[in-house]
C-alpha cells in the first residue's frame, strides 16, 4: 500500500481536474441560460470565459497527469491509475472540440444545444470528470484518515450528477435548432426519453455515491452540490424565474429520505431486501424538479405553438409546471426503481 505522501500529487491532479470540469460545466450551463434569455451573442461573455477557463484548467491537469504517469511507473498498477488516464483522454477531447466548434460555426452559422462539436465537448468534460470520480473514489483507501477526501468526494459526485443531467438534456430539450440544422427531438419522443433515462441515471449516481462512501449524509451532500450548481447557473441568472426557488426544497427532502432509507442498517428483512427500491422510488419521484427549469421546456413544448418558445412562458406558467411535476411522479418512480435494481449489475466496478 502506498504511503500518504505518495498519493498527494495524484490527489492534487484529481482536484485540479475537478476544478476545471466544475467551472466548465457551470459556465456552459450559464451560457445556455444566457442564450435562452437572448443575451447578445458574442464570444467574449462571462459565461464563455468561465467555460473556457475550466477547459484550460482541465488541460493543465492533463499535463500534470501525463508527466506523473510517465515518471512514476509504480502508479500505473494502482486502481486510481485509470483516473489519471481518463483525465488526459478527456482533456484531449475538449481541446479537439474547441477549434471544431469554431469551424462548425463558420460553416453552418449559429447552432443549438445539440451539435457534433457541442456533444464532443460535453463528452470530453464528462470523461475528465469521471477520471476525478474514479481517482478520488479509489485513492480514498490510501487517505482514510484524511478529512480532505471525506469533504471532496461528495462534492465530486454532485458535479457528476449535474453533468450527467446535461448530457441527457442534449437529446430531450427543444433548444437544438440552429441557422441551418434543426436537431430538436419530437416532443413526445423527448418526454418518453426523459421518463426513461433521467430518473434511471439519477439512481445510478445515487447508488454509486452511496456504495462508495457508505455513510448516511454523504450522498445528500452530493445532491445539495447538484442542486446548488443548477440553481446558481440556471435560476439565479434569470430574474424572471427566481420565484421558483422554494420548489427545490422538495427534491432535497426526498434525497435525504432516500439516503436514510438506503444507508440505514435495517433489522427488518423486508427493508433489507427492498430499501434500494424504496430509495429509488423516492428519488425518481422528484426527477422533474431536480431537472428544473430546463426539463420543463420539454413538457411545455407539447402545448405551445411553433412561434412560442417554452422558456418565455415559464414566468407565467407555475400552475402548468406544478401539474407536469405531479404527472411525472409515477413514471419517475418506476424508472428510479429500475435504476436501483440494475445499478449493482451495471456499476460493479465503481466500488472496486
One Martini backbone bead per residue (centre of mass of N, CA, C, O) as a GRO file, in nm:
protein
  352
    1UNK     BB    1   0.096   0.036   0.022
    2UNK     BB    2   0.069   0.357  -0.008
    3UNK     BB    3   0.167   0.648   0.089
    4UNK     BB    4   0.047   0.953   0.146
    5UNK     BB    5   0.280   1.109  -0.004
    6UNK     BB    6   0.233   0.940  -0.284
    7UNK     BB    7  -0.087   1.064  -0.325
    8UNK     BB    8  -0.094   1.375  -0.339
    9UNK     BB    9  -0.053   1.436  -0.640
   10UNK     BB   10  -0.292   1.281  -0.758
   11UNK     BB   11  -0.501   1.436  -0.587
   12UNK     BB   12  -0.434   1.711  -0.710
   13UNK     BB   13  -0.512   1.641  -1.000
   14UNK     BB   14  -0.809   1.575  -0.939
   15UNK     BB   15  -0.871   1.861  -0.834
   16UNK     BB   16  -0.805   2.018  -1.090
   17UNK     BB   17  -1.004   1.866  -1.271
   18UNK     BB   18  -1.256   1.937  -1.106
   19UNK     BB   19  -1.235   2.241  -1.135
   20UNK     BB   20  -1.254   2.252  -1.443
   21UNK     BB   21  -1.528   2.099  -1.480
   22UNK     BB   22  -1.699   2.282  -1.305
   23UNK     BB   23  -1.658   2.543  -1.464
   24UNK     BB   24  -1.750   2.435  -1.739
   25UNK     BB   25  -2.039   2.347  -1.657
   26UNK     BB   26  -2.134   2.614  -1.536
   27UNK     BB   27  -2.077   2.792  -1.783
   28UNK     BB   28  -2.254   2.635  -1.984
   29UNK     BB   29  -2.521   2.668  -1.833
   30UNK     BB   30  -2.521   2.977  -1.834
   31UNK     BB   31  -2.503   3.009  -2.142
   32UNK     BB   32  -2.778   2.885  -2.203
   33UNK     BB   33  -2.942   3.090  -2.044
   34UNK     BB   34  -2.849   3.333  -2.210
   35UNK     BB   35  -2.978   3.237  -2.474
   36UNK     BB   36  -3.272   3.223  -2.362
   37UNK     BB   37  -3.246   3.548  -2.296
   38UNK     BB   38  -3.103   3.688  -2.542
   39UNK     BB   39  -2.817   3.742  -2.527
   40UNK     BB   40  -2.576   3.875  -2.673
   41UNK     BB   41  -2.377   3.734  -2.930
   42UNK     BB   42  -2.061   3.644  -2.800
   43UNK     BB   43  -1.756   3.528  -2.705
   44UNK     BB   44  -1.718   3.769  -2.483
   45UNK     BB   45  -1.828   3.615  -2.210
   46UNK     BB   46  -1.855   3.514  -1.894
   47UNK     BB   47  -1.944   3.220  -1.957
   48UNK     BB   48  -1.719   3.156  -2.158
   49UNK     BB   49  -1.484   3.217  -1.969
   50UNK     BB   50  -1.548   2.989  -1.766
   51UNK     BB   51  -1.548   2.754  -1.957
   52UNK     BB   52  -1.246   2.797  -2.070
   53UNK     BB   53  -1.110   2.793  -1.800
   54UNK     BB   54  -1.184   2.502  -1.739
   55UNK     BB   55  -1.041   2.378  -1.980
   56UNK     BB   56  -0.758   2.481  -1.907
   57UNK     BB   57  -0.739   2.334  -1.634
   58UNK     BB   58  -0.770   2.050  -1.753
   59UNK     BB   59  -0.511   2.060  -1.917
   60UNK     BB   60  -0.322   2.086  -1.679
   61UNK     BB   61  -0.403   1.814  -1.552
   62UNK     BB   62  -0.303   1.646  -1.797
   63UNK     BB   63  -0.007   1.722  -1.783
   64UNK     BB   64   0.040   1.621  -1.497
   65UNK     BB   65  -0.052   1.330  -1.549
   66UNK     BB   66   0.155   1.255  -1.767
   67UNK     BB   67   0.411   1.300  -1.604
   68UNK     BB   68   0.343   1.109  -1.372
   69UNK     BB   69   0.299   0.849  -1.543
   70UNK     BB   70   0.594   0.844  -1.659
   71UNK     BB   71   0.761   0.864  -1.377
   72UNK     BB   72   0.539   0.676  -1.212
   73UNK     BB   73   0.515   0.345  -1.259
   74UNK     BB   74   0.368   0.241  -0.995
   75UNK     BB   75   0.083   0.380  -1.067
   76UNK     BB   76  -0.026   0.195  -1.302
   77UNK     BB   77  -0.130  -0.040  -1.087
   78UNK     BB   78  -0.326   0.139  -0.975
   79UNK     BB   79  -0.661   0.198  -0.947
   80UNK     BB   80  -0.627   0.524  -1.003
   81UNK     BB   81  -0.491   0.523  -1.289
   82UNK     BB   82  -0.746   0.555  -1.463
   83UNK     BB   83  -0.797   0.849  -1.387
   84UNK     BB   84  -0.546   0.968  -1.525
   85UNK     BB   85  -0.623   0.883  -1.812
   86UNK     BB   86  -0.903   1.031  -1.831
   87UNK     BB   87  -0.797   1.315  -1.800
   88UNK     BB   88  -0.641   1.312  -2.068
   89UNK     BB   89  -0.861   1.226  -2.267
   90UNK     BB   90  -1.067   1.452  -2.202
   91UNK     BB   91  -0.881   1.692  -2.276
   92UNK     BB   92  -0.835   1.620  -2.572
   93UNK     BB   93  -1.131   1.640  -2.654
   94UNK     BB   94  -1.164   1.940  -2.579
   95UNK     BB   95  -0.946   2.053  -2.770
   96UNK     BB   96  -1.086   1.951  -3.030
   97UNK     BB   97  -1.370   2.092  -2.992
   98UNK     BB   98  -1.305   2.391  -3.009
   99UNK     BB   99  -1.219   2.428  -3.312
  100UNK     BB  100  -1.462   2.271  -3.421
  101UNK     BB  101  -1.674   2.483  -3.334
  102UNK     BB  102  -1.570   2.715  -3.504
  103UNK     BB  103  -1.603   2.574  -3.787
  104UNK     BB  104  -1.902   2.516  -3.761
  105UNK     BB  105  -1.986   2.816  -3.751
  106UNK     BB  106  -1.861   2.894  -4.025
  107UNK     BB  107  -2.044   2.688  -4.194
  108UNK     BB  108  -2.351   2.703  -4.012
  109UNK     BB  109  -2.354   2.883  -3.780
  110UNK     BB  110  -2.582   2.895  -3.560
  111UNK     BB  111  -2.645   2.685  -3.288
  112UNK     BB  112  -2.744   2.451  -3.081
  113UNK     BB  113  -2.706   2.227  -2.846
  114UNK     BB  114  -2.711   2.008  -3.070
  115UNK     BB  115  -2.386   1.905  -3.168
  116UNK     BB  116  -2.098   1.763  -3.250
  117UNK     BB  117  -1.918   1.964  -3.078
  118UNK     BB  118  -2.080   1.977  -2.816
  119UNK     BB  119  -2.079   1.672  -2.750
  120UNK     BB  120  -1.773   1.648  -2.743
  121UNK     BB  121  -1.723   1.843  -2.511
  122UNK     BB  122  -1.901   1.699  -2.302
  123UNK     BB  123  -1.746   1.428  -2.309
  124UNK     BB  124  -1.477   1.545  -2.220
  125UNK     BB  125  -1.566   1.653  -1.947
  126UNK     BB  126  -1.683   1.383  -1.840
  127UNK     BB  127  -1.422   1.219  -1.857
  128UNK     BB  128  -1.258   1.389  -1.660
  129UNK     BB  129  -1.457   1.357  -1.425
  130UNK     BB  130  -1.444   1.050  -1.403
  131UNK     BB  131  -1.149   1.052  -1.327
  132UNK     BB  132  -1.198   1.189  -1.053
  133UNK     BB  133  -1.396   0.989  -0.935
  134UNK     BB  134  -1.213   0.742  -0.949
  135UNK     BB  135  -0.974   0.859  -0.802
  136UNK     BB  136  -1.113   0.931  -0.528
  137UNK     BB  137  -1.251   0.653  -0.474
  138UNK     BB  138  -0.960   0.492  -0.472
  139UNK     BB  139  -0.766   0.682  -0.295
  140UNK     BB  140  -0.906   0.661  -0.012
  141UNK     BB  141  -0.744   0.411   0.098
  142UNK     BB  142  -0.483   0.614   0.143
  143UNK     BB  143  -0.699   0.849   0.298
  144UNK     BB  144  -0.879   0.770   0.557
  145UNK     BB  145  -0.762   1.016   0.762
  146UNK     BB  146  -0.860   1.227   0.550
  147UNK     BB  147  -1.067   1.502   0.527
  148UNK     BB  148  -1.058   1.579   0.230
  149UNK     BB  149  -1.196   1.323   0.105
  150UNK     BB  150  -1.467   1.360   0.267
  151UNK     BB  151  -1.535   1.633   0.121
  152UNK     BB  152  -1.483   1.586  -0.199
  153UNK     BB  153  -1.654   1.335  -0.280
  154UNK     BB  154  -1.946   1.449  -0.274
  155UNK     BB  155  -1.890   1.680  -0.474
  156UNK     BB  156  -1.810   1.504  -0.714
  157UNK     BB  157  -2.090   1.362  -0.742
  158UNK     BB  158  -2.250   1.625  -0.792
  159UNK     BB  159  -2.112   1.703  -1.058
  160UNK     BB  160  -2.183   1.443  -1.205
  161UNK     BB  161  -2.487   1.472  -1.188
  162UNK     BB  162  -2.504   1.739  -1.349
  163UNK     BB  163  -2.362   1.632  -1.611
  164UNK     BB  164  -2.563   1.405  -1.680
  165UNK     BB  165  -2.805   1.579  -1.719
  166UNK     BB  166  -2.686   1.736  -1.966
  167UNK     BB  167  -2.644   1.496  -2.151
  168UNK     BB  168  -2.949   1.432  -2.177
  169UNK     BB  169  -3.046   1.715  -2.275
  170UNK     BB  170  -2.946   1.696  -2.568
  171UNK     BB  171  -3.211   1.481  -2.633
  172UNK     BB  172  -3.477   1.666  -2.492
  173UNK     BB  173  -3.437   1.952  -2.574
  174UNK     BB  174  -3.589   2.247  -2.747
  175UNK     BB  175  -3.259   2.379  -2.832
  176UNK     BB  176  -3.154   2.259  -3.151
  177UNK     BB  177  -3.187   2.522  -3.331
  178UNK     BB  178  -3.047   2.650  -3.615
  179UNK     BB  179  -2.971   2.794  -3.908
  180UNK     BB  180  -2.932   2.481  -4.064
  181UNK     BB  181  -3.013   2.310  -3.800
  182UNK     BB  182  -3.256   2.055  -3.670
  183UNK     BB  183  -3.232   1.872  -3.347
  184UNK     BB  184  -3.505   1.850  -3.253
  185UNK     BB  185  -3.715   1.672  -3.085
  186UNK     BB  186  -3.976   1.504  -3.044
  187UNK     BB  187  -4.183   1.573  -2.791
  188UNK     BB  188  -4.271   1.280  -2.714
  189UNK     BB  189  -3.993   1.150  -2.724
  190UNK     BB  190  -3.864   1.333  -2.509
  191UNK     BB  191  -4.047   1.248  -2.274
  192UNK     BB  192  -3.984   0.948  -2.279
  193UNK     BB  193  -3.676   0.977  -2.237
  194UNK     BB  194  -3.698   1.119  -1.965
  195UNK     BB  195  -3.839   0.887  -1.810
  196UNK     BB  196  -3.614   0.675  -1.862
  197UNK     BB  197  -3.320   0.828  -1.806
  198UNK     BB  198  -3.315   1.026  -1.565
  199UNK     BB  199  -3.393   0.851  -1.315
  200UNK     BB  200  -3.195   0.628  -1.380
  201UNK     BB  201  -2.932   0.798  -1.361
  202UNK     BB  202  -2.975   0.901  -1.073
  203UNK     BB  203  -2.964   0.618  -0.943
  204UNK     BB  204  -2.674   0.550  -1.023
  205UNK     BB  205  -2.540   0.779  -0.867
  206UNK     BB  206  -2.659   0.720  -0.591
  207UNK     BB  207  -2.551   0.432  -0.559
  208UNK     BB  208  -2.249   0.489  -0.594
  209UNK     BB  209  -2.215   0.699  -0.371
  210UNK     BB  210  -2.317   0.515  -0.139
  211UNK     BB  211  -2.114   0.277  -0.173
  212UNK     BB  212  -1.848   0.434  -0.152
  213UNK     BB  213  -1.917   0.597   0.127
  214UNK     BB  214  -2.102   0.452   0.340
  215UNK     BB  215  -2.287   0.719   0.435
  216UNK     BB  216  -2.489   0.909   0.587
  217UNK     BB  217  -2.507   1.227   0.390
  218UNK     BB  218  -2.317   1.222   0.141
  219UNK     BB  219  -2.539   1.212  -0.086
  220UNK     BB  220  -2.679   1.470   0.008
  221UNK     BB  221  -2.437   1.651  -0.062
  222UNK     BB  222  -2.436   1.584  -0.359
  223UNK     BB  223  -2.722   1.696  -0.413
  224UNK     BB  224  -2.661   1.982  -0.319
  225UNK     BB  225  -2.450   2.041  -0.532
  226UNK     BB  226  -2.637   2.003  -0.771
  227UNK     BB  227  -2.847   2.222  -0.692
  228UNK     BB  228  -2.651   2.460  -0.680
  229UNK     BB  229  -2.562   2.447  -0.972
  230UNK     BB  230  -2.846   2.491  -1.089
  231UNK     BB  231  -2.931   2.754  -0.949
  232UNK     BB  232  -2.680   2.940  -1.021
  233UNK     BB  233  -2.706   2.888  -1.351
  234UNK     BB  234  -3.054   2.889  -1.393
  235UNK     BB  235  -3.187   3.098  -1.176
  236UNK     BB  236  -3.002   3.346  -1.079
  237UNK     BB  237  -2.968   3.424  -1.402
  238UNK     BB  238  -3.304   3.453  -1.379
  239UNK     BB  239  -3.531   3.668  -1.258
  240UNK     BB  240  -3.820   3.551  -1.364
  241UNK     BB  241  -3.761   3.250  -1.189
  242UNK     BB  242  -3.699   3.285  -0.873
  243UNK     BB  243  -3.981   3.191  -0.747
  244UNK     BB  244  -3.890   2.872  -0.772
  245UNK     BB  245  -3.691   2.804  -0.539
  246UNK     BB  246  -3.871   2.640  -0.326
  247UNK     BB  247  -3.894   2.378  -0.498
  248UNK     BB  248  -3.604   2.252  -0.400
  249UNK     BB  249  -3.694   2.125  -0.129
  250UNK     BB  250  -3.816   1.857  -0.225
  251UNK     BB  251  -3.560   1.703  -0.336
  252UNK     BB  252  -3.397   1.726  -0.071
  253UNK     BB  253  -3.588   1.568   0.109
  254UNK     BB  254  -3.589   1.310  -0.066
  255UNK     BB  255  -3.281   1.245  -0.055
  256UNK     BB  256  -3.260   1.214   0.247
  257UNK     BB  257  -3.460   0.983   0.268
  258UNK     BB  258  -3.312   0.791   0.070
  259UNK     BB  259  -3.045   0.786   0.224
  260UNK     BB  260  -3.156   0.662   0.482
  261UNK     BB  261  -3.285   0.403   0.368
  262UNK     BB  262  -3.018   0.291   0.223
  263UNK     BB  263  -2.801   0.327   0.485
  264UNK     BB  264  -2.951   0.175   0.678
  265UNK     BB  265  -2.941  -0.077   0.933
  266UNK     BB  266  -3.160  -0.311   0.895
  267UNK     BB  267  -3.354  -0.557   1.060
  268UNK     BB  268  -3.544  -0.583   0.847
  269UNK     BB  269  -3.584  -0.791   0.576
  270UNK     BB  270  -3.756  -0.616   0.396
  271UNK     BB  271  -3.569  -0.366   0.401
  272UNK     BB  272  -3.313  -0.506   0.304
  273UNK     BB  273  -3.445  -0.582   0.021
  274UNK     BB  274  -3.611  -0.278  -0.042
  275UNK     BB  275  -3.449  -0.007   0.003
  276UNK     BB  276  -3.360   0.056  -0.287
  277UNK     BB  277  -3.643   0.085  -0.412
  278UNK     BB  278  -3.743   0.307  -0.227
  279UNK     BB  279  -3.523   0.511  -0.295
  280UNK     BB  280  -3.583   0.519  -0.602
  281UNK     BB  281  -3.873   0.623  -0.573
  282UNK     BB  282  -3.813   0.887  -0.427
  283UNK     BB  283  -3.613   1.001  -0.633
  284UNK     BB  284  -3.782   0.969  -0.902
  285UNK     BB  285  -4.026   1.161  -0.817
  286UNK     BB  286  -3.802   1.427  -0.851
  287UNK     BB  287  -3.679   1.470  -1.142
  288UNK     BB  288  -3.818   1.728  -1.242
  289UNK     BB  289  -3.700   1.924  -1.021
  290UNK     BB  290  -3.404   1.863  -1.053
  291UNK     BB  291  -3.443   1.961  -1.380
  292UNK     BB  292  -3.499   2.238  -1.308
  293UNK     BB  293  -3.604   2.429  -1.584
  294UNK     BB  294  -3.537   2.274  -1.848
  295UNK     BB  295  -3.746   2.031  -1.862
  296UNK     BB  296  -4.007   2.202  -1.886
  297UNK     BB  297  -3.980   2.255  -2.194
  298UNK     BB  298  -4.054   1.971  -2.291
  299UNK     BB  299  -4.350   1.980  -2.176
  300UNK     BB  300  -4.445   2.256  -2.305
  301UNK     BB  301  -4.415   2.191  -2.612
  302UNK     BB  302  -4.690   2.041  -2.652
  303UNK     BB  303  -4.879   2.323  -2.610
  304UNK     BB  304  -4.724   2.484  -2.821
  305UNK     BB  305  -4.651   2.690  -3.055
  306UNK     BB  306  -4.396   2.753  -3.275
  307UNK     BB  307  -4.390   3.078  -3.186
  308UNK     BB  308  -4.345   2.953  -2.894
  309UNK     BB  309  -4.133   2.971  -2.623
  310UNK     BB  310  -4.104   2.797  -2.337
  311UNK     BB  311  -3.925   2.992  -2.161
  312UNK     BB  312  -4.119   3.248  -2.185
  313UNK     BB  313  -4.363   3.103  -1.998
  314UNK     BB  314  -4.255   3.036  -1.710
  315UNK     BB  315  -4.338   3.295  -1.538
  316UNK     BB  316  -4.671   3.204  -1.614
  317UNK     BB  317  -4.653   2.856  -1.542
  318UNK     BB  318  -4.684   2.727  -1.250
  319UNK     BB  319  -4.935   2.543  -1.279
  320UNK     BB  320  -4.819   2.366  -1.507
  321UNK     BB  321  -4.564   2.274  -1.365
  322UNK     BB  322  -4.709   2.129  -1.134
  323UNK     BB  323  -4.860   1.925  -1.313
  324UNK     BB  324  -4.606   1.797  -1.436
  325UNK     BB  325  -4.490   1.697  -1.176
  326UNK     BB  326  -4.723   1.508  -1.098
  327UNK     BB  327  -4.715   1.343  -1.367
  328UNK     BB  328  -4.404   1.239  -1.326
  329UNK     BB  329  -4.400   1.050  -1.076
  330UNK     BB  330  -4.472   0.758  -1.166
  331UNK     BB  331  -4.246   0.726  -1.382
  332UNK     BB  332  -4.010   0.797  -1.191
  333UNK     BB  333  -4.044   0.562  -0.998
  334UNK     BB  334  -3.994   0.332  -1.196
  335UNK     BB  335  -3.712   0.425  -1.302
  336UNK     BB  336  -3.576   0.438  -1.022
  337UNK     BB  337  -3.605   0.140  -0.952
  338UNK     BB  338  -3.457   0.021  -1.196
  339UNK     BB  339  -3.188   0.159  -1.137
  340UNK     BB  340  -3.140   0.014  -0.858
  341UNK     BB  341  -3.147  -0.277  -0.967
  342UNK     BB  342  -2.913  -0.234  -1.200
  343UNK     BB  343  -2.663  -0.102  -1.069
  344UNK     BB  344  -2.494  -0.354  -0.970
  345UNK     BB  345  -2.448  -0.455  -1.270
  346UNK     BB  346  -2.327  -0.189  -1.404
  347UNK     BB  347  -2.139  -0.081  -1.123
  348UNK     BB  348  -1.926  -0.277  -0.993
  349UNK     BB  349  -1.648  -0.117  -1.042
  350UNK     BB  350  -1.683   0.151  -0.859
  351UNK     BB  351  -1.598  -0.004  -0.568
  352UNK     BB  352  -1.289  -0.113  -0.656
   0.00000   0.00000   0.00000
